[in-house]
C-alpha cells in the first residue's frame, strides 16, 4: 500500500506533467477514478487526468526500452 504522501506527489506530478519514477509508476497501477475521488478529494476530471498521465508514463518507458534494444 502506498503512503498518502507518495500518492499526493504522483498527483502533483501529473498536474505539472513531470516524469514519474519507476516506484511511482508501480504505485499508480493501483489507481482507480473512484479511489482518487474518495480518498484524495479529486473530482472525476482531475482523477481521469492523473490516470491518463500514469498510463502515458508507463507506455513511454516501455517504448523507450524497446527502442533501446534495437
C-alpha positions as CSV (number, residue, x, y, z in Angstrom):
1,X,0.0,0.0,0.0
2,X,1.4,3.4,-1.0
3,X,1.8,6.1,1.5
4,X,-0.5,9.1,1.2
5,X,2.5,11.4,0.6
6,X,3.6,9.2,-2.4
7,X,0.1,9.4,-3.9
8,X,0.0,13.2,-3.4
9,X,3.4,13.6,-5.1
10,X,2.2,11.5,-8.1
11,X,-1.0,13.6,-8.3
12,X,1.1,16.8,-8.3
13,X,3.5,15.5,-10.9
14,X,0.6,14.5,-13.1
15,X,-0.9,18.0,-13.0
16,X,2.6,19.5,-13.6
17,X,3.3,17.0,-16.4
18,X,6.6,15.9,-14.7
19,X,8.0,12.4,-15.3
20,X,7.4,9.7,-12.8
21,X,10.0,7.4,-11.2
22,X,9.8,3.7,-11.5
23,X,8.5,3.4,-8.0
24,X,5.8,5.9,-8.7
25,X,4.8,4.1,-11.8
26,X,4.3,0.9,-9.8
27,X,2.2,2.7,-7.3
28,X,-0.1,4.3,-9.8
29,X,-1.0,0.9,-11.3
30,X,-3.5,0.5,-8.4
31,X,-5.2,3.9,-9.1
32,X,-8.9,4.0,-10.0
33,X,-11.0,7.1,-10.6
34,X,-13.3,6.2,-7.6
35,X,-10.3,5.7,-5.3
36,X,-8.7,9.1,-6.3
37,X,-12.1,10.8,-5.9
38,X,-13.0,9.4,-2.5
39,X,-9.5,9.1,-0.9
40,X,-7.7,12.1,-2.3
41,X,-10.6,14.6,-2.9
42,X,-10.2,14.9,-6.7
43,X,-13.1,15.4,-9.0
44,X,-13.7,13.0,-11.8
45,X,-11.9,15.1,-14.4
46,X,-8.8,15.5,-12.2
47,X,-8.8,11.8,-11.4
48,X,-9.1,10.9,-15.1
49,X,-6.1,13.3,-15.9
50,X,-4.0,11.6,-13.3
51,X,-4.8,8.1,-14.5
52,X,-4.1,9.1,-18.1
53,X,-0.7,10.7,-17.1
54,X,0.3,7.5,-15.3
55,X,-0.7,5.4,-18.3
56,X,1.3,7.7,-20.6
57,X,4.3,7.5,-18.4
58,X,4.3,3.7,-18.3
59,X,3.9,3.5,-22.1
60,X,6.7,5.9,-22.7
61,X,9.2,3.8,-20.7
62,X,8.1,0.6,-22.4
63,X,8.6,2.1,-25.9
64,X,11.9,3.6,-24.8
65,X,13.2,0.2,-23.6
66,X,12.1,-1.4,-26.8
67,X,13.9,1.1,-29.0
68,X,17.0,0.7,-26.7
69,X,17.1,-3.0,-27.5
70,X,17.3,-2.3,-31.3
